[in-house]
């Protein structure tokens, strides 16, 4: 297993894992982002996110033993008015057939090491309330689940409706 920073060439595999996560979360048609979006937004002059990939030898008979990406941790910097610089872990995904192998822990550890290196005051992420294995994993690691907070979002249609109808 190898954990490394992603490159633009990895974005097709990254998108595949994002789609696998969406299916796991019962939202298989929700992913709108494309490989081109990921390359543009993650590797442009001001990257909007960063990705660590977990890869293993693909087991082919090729003597070079190509590597296969089987996990990702996609993250970006945020700013908290109370804490200052933080890291937001957007997604931590491990291929279903690779769960339980330590890949998720390795990616999670890499994010926390990045936070320590960058001297952030908090690393944060969301977890679905029905994802008991993930919640138990996070709590066992020392993370706090903030059960009194709710995630609030406005989708593209909501934004359009607000701007076009409420601001008149």
KEMAR-41039 format. One record per atom (N, C-alpha, C): atom name; x, z, y. Coordinates in Angstrom, 1 decimal. Each point is the difference from the previous one (the first is absolute). Example, Ala and Ser with C-alpha at 12.3 -4.5 7.8 and 13.67 -1.06 7.14 Angstrom:
2
R   at        x        z        y
R    N     13.2      7.8     -5.7
R   CA     -0.9      0.0      1.2
R    C      0.9      0.0      1.2
R    N     -0.4     -0.7      1.1
R   CA      0.9      0.0      1.1
R    C     -0.8      0.8      1.1
//
This chain:
168
R   at        x        z        y
R    N      0.8      0.0     -1.2
R   CA     -0.8      0.0      1.2
R    C      0.9      0.0      1.2
R    N     -0.5     -0.7      1.0
R   CA      0.8     -0.1      1.3
R    C     -1.1      0.1      1.1
R    N      0.3      0.8      1.0
R   CA     -0.8      0.1      1.2
R    C      0.8     -0.6      1.2
R    N     -0.6     -0.9      0.7
R   CA      0.7     -0.6      1.1
R    C     -0.9     -0.4      1.1
R    N      0.5     -0.4      1.2
R   CA     -0.8     -0.5      1.1
R    C     -0.5     -1.4     -0.4
R    N     -1.2     -0.3      0.3
R   CA     -0.5     -1.4     -0.3
R    C      0.5     -1.0      0.9
R    N      0.0     -1.3     -0.4
R   CA      0.4     -1.1      0.8
R    C     -1.3     -0.9      0.1
R    N      0.1     -1.0      0.9
R   CA     -1.1     -0.9      0.1
R    C     -0.4     -0.7     -1.4
R    N      1.0     -0.3     -0.8
R   CA     -0.2     -0.6     -1.3
R    C     -0.8      0.9     -0.9
R    N     -0.1      1.3      0.2
R   CA     -0.8      0.9     -0.8
R    C     -1.4      0.0      0.3
R    N     -0.5     -0.6      1.1
R   CA     -1.3      0.2      0.5
R    C     -1.1     -0.5     -0.9
R    N      0.2     -1.0     -0.8
R   CA     -1.0     -0.4     -1.0
R    C     -0.2      1.1     -1.0
R    N      1.0      0.6     -0.5
R   CA     -0.1      1.1     -1.0
R    C     -0.7      1.2      0.7
R    N      0.4      0.3      1.3
R   CA     -0.6      1.1      0.7
R    C     -1.5     -0.3      0.2
R    N     -0.4     -1.2      0.3
R   CA     -1.4     -0.3      0.2
R    C     -0.8      0.2     -1.4
R    N      0.7     -0.4     -1.1
R   CA     -0.6      0.2     -1.3
R    C     -0.3      1.4     -0.3
R    N      0.9      0.9      0.4
R   CA     -0.2      1.5     -0.2
R    C     -1.1      0.5      1.0
R    N      0.0     -0.5      1.2
R   CA     -1.1      0.4      0.9
R    C     -1.3     -0.4     -0.6
R    N     -0.1     -1.2     -0.6
R   CA     -1.3     -0.4     -0.6
R    C     -0.3      0.8     -1.2
R    N      1.0      0.4     -0.8
R   CA     -0.2      0.9     -1.1
R    C     -0.6      1.3      0.4
R    N      0.5      0.6      1.1
R   CA     -0.5      1.2      0.6
R    C     -1.4     -0.1      0.4
R    N     -0.3     -1.1      0.7
R   CA     -1.4     -0.2      0.4
R    C     -1.0     -0.1     -1.1
R    N      0.4     -0.6     -1.1
R   CA     -0.8      0.0     -1.2
R    C     -0.2      1.4     -0.6
R    N      1.1      0.8      0.0
R   CA      0.0      1.4     -0.5
R    C     -1.0      0.8      0.8
R    N      0.0     -0.3      1.3
R   CA     -0.9      0.8      1.0
R    C     -1.4     -0.6      0.1
R    N     -0.3     -0.9     -1.0
R   CA     -1.3     -0.7      0.0
R    C     -0.4     -0.8      1.2
R    N      1.0     -0.6      0.6
R   CA     -0.1     -0.9      1.1
R    C      0.8     -1.3     -0.2
R    N     -0.2     -0.7     -1.1
R   CA      0.8     -1.1     -0.3
R    C      0.0     -1.2      1.0
R    N     -1.1     -0.1      0.8
R   CA     -0.1     -1.1      0.9
R    C      0.3      0.4      1.4
R    N      0.6      1.3      0.2
R   CA      0.2      0.5      1.4
R    C      1.3     -0.5      0.6
R    N      0.9     -0.5     -0.8
R   CA      1.4     -0.3      0.5
R    C     -0.1     -1.4      0.7
R    N      0.3      0.0      1.3
R   CA      0.0     -1.2      0.8
R    C      1.4     -0.4      0.4
R    N      0.9      0.9     -0.1
R   CA      1.4     -0.3      0.4
R    C      0.6     -1.1     -0.9
R    N      0.9     -0.8      0.5
R   CA      0.6     -1.1     -0.8
R    C      1.5      0.3     -0.1
R    N      0.7     -0.8     -0.8
R   CA      1.4      0.1     -0.1
R    C      0.6     -0.4      1.4
R    N     -0.5     -1.0      0.7
R   CA      0.5     -0.4      1.3
R    C     -0.2      1.2      1.0
R    N     -1.1      0.7     -0.1
R   CA     -0.3      1.2      0.9
R    C      1.1      1.0     -0.2
R    N      0.3      0.3     -1.3
R   CA      0.9      1.0     -0.4
R    C      1.4     -0.4      0.5
R    N      0.4     -1.2     -0.1
R   CA      1.3     -0.4      0.4
R    C      0.1      0.0      1.5
R    N     -1.0     -0.5      0.7
R   CA      0.0      0.0      1.5
R    C      0.0      1.4      0.5
R    N     -0.8      0.9     -0.5
R   CA     -0.2      1.3      0.6
R    C      1.0      1.1     -0.5
R    N      0.7     -0.3     -1.1
R   CA      1.0      0.9     -0.6
R    C      1.4     -0.3      0.3
R    N      0.2     -1.3      0.4
R   CA      1.4     -0.5      0.1
R    C      0.3     -0.7      1.4
R    N     -0.9      0.1      0.9
R   CA      0.1     -0.6      1.3
R    C      1.0      0.8      0.9
R    N      0.0     -0.3      1.3
R   CA      0.9      0.7      0.9
R    C     -0.3      1.5      0.1
R    N     -1.3      0.3     -0.1
R   CA     -0.4      1.4      0.1
R    C     -0.9      0.3     -1.3
R    N      0.6      0.3     -1.1
R   CA     -0.7      0.2     -1.2
R    C     -1.1      1.1      0.1
R    N     -1.2     -0.3     -0.5
R   CA     -1.1      0.9      0.1
R    C      0.0      1.0     -1.2
R    N      0.7     -0.3     -1.0
R   CA      0.1      0.8     -1.2
R    C      1.3     -0.2     -0.7
R    N      0.2      0.8     -1.0
R   CA      1.2     -0.1     -0.9
R    C     -0.5      0.2     -1.4
R    N      0.7     -0.5     -1.0
R   CA     -0.3      0.1     -1.4
R    C      1.2      0.4     -0.8
R    N     -0.2      0.9     -0.9
R   CA      0.9      0.3     -1.1
R    C     -0.6     -0.6     -1.2
R    N      0.8     -0.7     -0.8
R   CA     -0.5     -0.5     -1.3
R    C      0.7      0.6     -1.1
R    N     -0.7      0.2     -1.1
R   CA      0.6      0.5     -1.3
R    C      0.0     -1.2     -0.9
R    N      1.2     -0.2     -0.6
R   CA      0.1     -1.2     -0.9
R    C      0.7      0.5     -1.3
R    N     -0.3     -0.8     -1.0
R   CA      0.6      0.2     -1.3
R    C      0.4     -1.3     -0.6
R    N      0.9      0.0     -0.9
R   CA      0.4     -1.3     -0.7
R    C     -1.3     -0.5     -0.7
R    N     -0.2     -1.3      0.2
R   CA     -1.3     -0.6     -0.5
R    C      0.0     -0.2     -1.5
R    N      1.1      0.2     -0.7
R   CA      0.0     -0.1     -1.5
R    C      0.1     -1.4     -0.5
R    N      0.2     -1.0      0.9
R   CA      0.0     -1.4     -0.5
R    C      1.4     -0.2     -0.7
R    N      0.1     -1.1     -0.7
R   CA      1.2     -0.3     -0.8
R    C      1.1     -0.6      0.9
R    N     -0.4     -0.2      1.3
R   CA      1.0     -0.6      1.0
R    C      1.2      1.0      0.1
R    N      1.2     -0.5     -0.1
R   CA      1.2      0.8      0.0
R    C      0.1      0.8      1.3
R    N     -0.6     -0.6      1.1
R   CA      0.2      0.7      1.3
R    C     -1.0      1.2      0.1
R    N     -0.9      0.1     -0.9
R   CA     -1.0      1.1      0.0
R    C     -0.6      0.2      1.4
R    N     -0.9     -0.9      0.4
R   CA     -0.7      0.1      1.2
R    C     -0.7      1.3      0.1
R    N     -0.2      0.5      1.3
R   CA     -0.7      1.2      0.2
R    C     -1.5     -0.3      0.3
R    N     -0.9      0.9     -0.3
R   CA     -1.4     -0.1      0.2
R    C     -0.5      1.2      0.9
R    N     -0.7     -0.3      1.1
R   CA     -0.5      1.0      0.8
R    C     -1.2      0.6     -0.6
R    N      0.0      1.3     -0.2
R   CA     -1.1      0.7     -0.7
R    C     -0.6      1.2      0.8
R    N      0.5      0.2      1.2
R   CA     -0.5      1.0      0.9
R    C      0.4     -0.2      1.4
R    N     -0.8      0.5      0.9
R   CA      0.3     -0.1      1.5
R    C     -0.3      1.3      0.7
R    N      0.6      0.3      1.1
R   CA     -0.4      1.0      0.9
R    C      0.1     -0.7      1.4
R    N     -1.1     -0.2      0.6
R   CA     -0.1     -0.7      1.3
R    C     -0.3      1.1      1.1
R    N      0.9      0.0      1.0
R   CA     -0.1      1.1      1.0
R    C      0.3     -0.6      1.4
R    N     -0.3      0.9      1.0
R   CA      0.3     -0.4      1.4
R    C      0.1      1.3      0.8
R    N      0.6     -0.1      1.2
R   CA      0.1      1.1      0.9
R    C     -1.2      0.2      0.8
R    N     -0.4      1.2      0.2
R   CA     -1.1      0.4      0.9
R    C      0.6      1.0      1.0
R    N     -0.8      0.3      1.0
R   CA      0.3      1.1      1.0
R    C     -1.1      0.9      0.1
R    N      0.3      1.3     -0.3
R   CA     -1.0      1.1      0.2
R    C      0.2      0.7      1.3
R    N     -1.1      0.2      0.8
R   CA      0.2      0.7      1.2
R    C      0.4      1.4     -0.2
R    N     -0.2      0.6     -1.1
R   CA      0.4      1.3     -0.3
R    C      1.3      0.1     -0.7
R    N      0.4     -0.9     -0.8
R   CA      1.2      0.1     -0.8
R    C      1.1     -1.0      0.4
R    N     -0.3     -1.1      0.7
R   CA      1.0     -1.0      0.3
R    C      0.0     -1.1     -1.1
R    N      1.2     -0.5     -0.3
R   CA      0.1     -1.1     -1.0
R    C     -0.4      0.4     -1.4
R    N     -0.8     -0.8     -0.6
R   CA     -0.5      0.3     -1.4
R    C      0.1     -1.3     -0.8
R    N     -0.1      0.1     -1.3
R   CA     -0.1     -1.2     -0.9
R    C     -1.4      0.1     -0.6
R    N     -0.6     -1.2      0.0
R   CA     -1.3     -0.1     -0.7
R    C      0.3     -0.9     -1.2
R    N     -0.3      0.6     -1.2
R   CA      0.1     -0.7     -1.3
R    C     -1.3     -0.7     -0.2
R    N     -0.1     -1.3      0.2
R   CA     -1.2     -0.8     -0.1
R    C     -0.5     -0.1     -1.5
R    N      1.0     -0.4     -0.8
R   CA     -0.4     -0.2     -1.4
R    C      1.2      0.3     -0.9
R    N     -0.2      0.7     -1.1
R   CA      1.0      0.2     -1.0
R    C     -0.7     -0.5     -1.3
R    N      0.5     -1.1     -0.5
R   CA     -0.6     -0.7     -1.2
R    C      1.0     -0.2     -1.1
R    N     -0.4      0.3     -1.2
R   CA      0.7     -0.3     -1.2
R    C     -0.9     -0.8     -0.9
R    N      0.6     -1.1     -0.6
R   CA     -0.8     -0.7     -1.0
R    C     -0.6      0.9     -1.0
R    N     -1.2     -0.3     -0.4
R   CA     -0.7      0.9     -1.0
R    C      0.8      0.3     -1.2
R    N      0.6     -1.1     -0.6
R   CA      0.8      0.2     -1.2
R    C      1.3      0.8      0.2
R    N      0.4      0.3      1.2
R   CA      1.2      0.7      0.3
R    C     -0.2      1.4      0.5
R    N     -1.3      0.4      0.1
R   CA     -0.3      1.4      0.5
R    C      0.4      1.0     -1.1
R    N      0.5      1.1      0.5
R   CA      0.5      1.0     -0.9
R    C      1.4     -0.1     -0.4
R    N      0.7     -1.0      0.6
R   CA      1.4     -0.3     -0.3
R    C      1.0      0.6      1.0
R    N     -0.5      0.6      1.0
R   CA      0.9      0.6      1.1
R    C      0.1     -0.9      1.2
R    N     -0.5     -1.3     -0.1
R   CA      0.1     -0.9      1.1
R    C     -0.7      0.5      1.3
R    N     -1.2      0.5     -0.2
R   CA     -0.7      0.6      1.2
R    C      0.8      1.1      0.6
R    N      0.5      0.9     -0.8
R   CA      0.8      1.1      0.5
R    C      1.2     -0.5      0.8
R    N      0.7     -1.0     -0.6
R   CA      1.2     -0.6      0.7
R    C     -0.4     -0.6      1.3
R    N     -1.1     -0.7      0.1
R   CA     -0.4     -0.6      1.3
R    C     -0.4      1.1      1.0
R    N     -0.7      1.0     -0.5
R   CA     -0.5      1.1      0.8
R    C      1.3      0.7      0.6
R    N      0.9      0.2     -0.9
R   CA      1.3      0.7      0.4
R    C      0.7     -0.8      1.1
R    N      0.0     -1.3     -0.2
R   CA      0.7     -0.9      1.0
R    C     -0.6      0.1      1.4
R    N     -1.4      0.1      0.0
R   CA     -0.7      0.2      1.3
R    C      0.4      1.3      0.7
R    N      0.0      1.1     -0.8
R   CA      0.4      1.3      0.5
R    C      1.4      0.0      0.5
R    N      0.9     -0.6     -0.8
R   CA      1.4     -0.1      0.4
R    C      0.1     -0.8      1.4
R    N     -0.8     -1.0      0.1
R   CA      0.1     -0.8      1.3
R    C     -0.5      0.9      1.1
R    N     -1.0      0.8     -0.2
R   CA     -0.5      0.9      1.0
R    C      1.0      1.0      0.4
R    N      0.7      0.5     -1.0
R   CA      1.1      1.0      0.3
R    C      1.1     -0.7      0.8
R    N      0.4     -1.2     -0.4
R   CA      1.1     -0.7      0.6
R    C     -0.4     -0.3      1.5
R    N     -1.3     -0.4      0.2
R   CA     -0.4     -0.3      1.4
R    C     -0.5      1.2      0.8
R    N      0.1      1.2     -0.6
R   CA     -0.3      1.2      0.6
R    C     -1.4      0.0      0.6
R    N     -1.0     -0.5     -0.8
R   CA     -1.4      0.0      0.4
R    C     -0.5      1.4     -0.3
R    N     -1.0      0.4      0.7
R   CA     -0.6      1.3     -0.2
R    C     -1.2      0.1     -1.0
R    N     -0.3     -1.2     -0.4
R   CA     -1.1     -0.1     -1.0
R    C      0.0     -1.3     -0.7
R    N     -0.4      0.0     -1.3
R   CA     -0.3     -1.3     -0.7
R    C     -1.4      0.2     -0.4
R    N     -0.9     -1.0      0.2
R   CA     -1.4      0.2     -0.3
R    C     -0.5     -1.3     -0.7
R    N     -1.2      0.2     -0.7
R   CA     -0.6     -1.1     -0.7
R    C     -1.4      0.5     -0.3
R    N     -0.8     -1.0     -0.5
R   CA     -1.4      0.3     -0.5
R    C      0.0     -0.1     -1.5
R    N     -1.0      0.7     -0.6
R   CA     -0.2     -0.1     -1.4
R    C     -1.5      0.1     -0.2
R    N     -0.6     -0.8     -0.9
R   CA     -1.4      0.0     -0.2
R    C     -0.4      1.3     -0.7
R    N     -1.1      0.6      0.3
R   CA     -0.4      1.3     -0.5
R    C     -0.2      0.0     -1.5
R    N     -0.3     -1.2     -0.6
R   CA     -0.2     -0.1     -1.5
R    C      1.3     -0.3     -0.7
R    N      1.1     -0.2      0.7
R   CA      1.3     -0.3     -0.7
R    C      0.7      1.3     -0.4
R    N     -0.6      0.7     -0.9
R   CA      0.5      1.4     -0.4
R    C      1.5     -0.1     -0.4
R    N      0.5     -0.9     -0.9
R   CA      1.4      0.0     -0.3
R    C      0.9     -0.1      1.2
R    N     -0.3     -0.8      1.0
R   CA      0.8     -0.1      1.2
R    C     -0.1      1.3      0.8
R    N     -1.1      0.6      0.1
R   CA     -0.2      1.2      0.8
R    C      0.9      1.1     -0.7
R    N     -0.1      0.1     -1.3
R   CA      0.8      1.0     -0.7
R    C      1.5     -0.2      0.1
R    N      0.4     -1.3     -0.1
R   CA      1.4     -0.3      0.2
R    C      0.5      0.4      1.4
R    N     -0.8     -0.3      1.0
R   CA      0.4      0.3      1.4
R    C      0.1      1.5      0.2
R    N     -1.1      0.7     -0.5
R   CA      0.0      1.5      0.2
R    C      1.2      0.7     -0.8
R    N      0.3     -0.6     -1.1
R   CA      1.1      0.6     -0.8
R    C      1.3     -0.2      0.7
R    N      0.1     -1.1      0.8
R   CA      1.3     -0.3      0.7
R    C      0.1      0.9      1.3
R    N     -1.0      0.7      0.3
R   CA      0.0      0.9      1.2
R    C     -0.8     -0.6      1.2
R    N     -0.6     -1.2     -0.2
R   CA     -0.8     -0.5      1.1
R    C     -1.3      0.7      0.2
R    N     -0.5      0.0      1.2
R   CA     -1.3      0.7      0.3
R    C     -1.1     -1.1      0.1
R    N     -1.1      0.2     -0.6
R   CA     -1.1     -0.8      0.1
R    C     -0.9      0.5      1.1
R    N     -0.2     -0.7      1.1
R   CA     -0.8      0.5      1.1
R    C     -1.5     -0.4     -0.2
R    N     -0.7      0.9     -0.7
R   CA     -1.4     -0.3     -0.4
R    C     -1.0      0.1      1.1
R    N      0.4      0.6      1.1
R   CA     -0.9      0.1      1.1
R    C      0.0     -1.2      1.0
R    N      0.8     -1.0     -0.3
R   CA      0.2     -1.2      0.9
R    C     -0.8     -1.1     -0.7
R    N     -0.5     -0.9      0.8
R   CA     -0.6     -1.2     -0.5
R    C      0.7     -1.2      0.5
R    N      0.2     -1.1     -0.8
R   CA      0.6     -1.2      0.5
R    C     -1.1     -0.8      0.7
R    N      0.4     -0.4      1.2
R   CA     -1.0     -0.8      0.9
R    C      0.6     -1.4      0.2
R    N     -0.8     -1.0     -0.2
R   CA      0.4     -1.4      0.1
R    C     -1.1     -0.8      0.7
R    N      0.4     -1.0      0.7
R   CA     -0.9     -1.0      0.5
R    C      0.5     -1.4     -0.5
R    N     -0.8     -0.7     -0.7
R   CA      0.5     -1.3     -0.6
R    C     -0.1     -1.1      1.1
R    N      0.4     -1.2     -0.3
R   CA      0.0     -1.1      0.9
R    C     -1.3     -0.3      0.7
R    N     -1.1      0.0     -0.9
R   CA     -1.3     -0.2      0.5
R    C     -0.5      1.1      1.0
R    N      0.4      1.3     -0.4
R   CA     -0.4      1.1      0.9
R    C      0.8     -0.1      1.3
R    N      1.2     -0.4      0.0
R   CA      0.8     -0.2      1.3
R    C     -0.7     -1.1      0.8
R    N     -0.3     -1.1     -0.6
R   CA     -0.6     -1.1      0.8
R    C     -1.4      0.5      0.5
R    N     -0.8      0.6     -0.8
R   CA     -1.3      0.5      0.5
R    C      0.2      1.0      1.2
R    N      0.9      0.9     -0.1
R   CA      0.2      0.9      1.0
R    C      0.5     -0.6      1.3
R    N      1.0     -0.9     -0.1
R   CA      0.5     -0.7      1.2
R    C     -1.0     -0.9      0.7
R    N     -0.8     -0.7     -0.9
R   CA     -0.9     -1.0      0.6
R    C     -1.4      0.6      0.4
R    N     -0.3      1.2     -0.6
R   CA     -1.4      0.5      0.3
R    C      0.0      1.4      0.7
R    N      1.0      0.8     -0.2
R   CA      0.0      1.3      0.5
R    C      0.7      0.1      1.4
R    N      0.9     -0.9      0.2
R   CA      0.8      0.0      1.2
R    C     -0.6     -0.9      1.2
R    N     -1.2     -0.4     -0.2
R   CA     -0.6     -0.9      1.0
R    C     -0.7      0.9      1.0
//
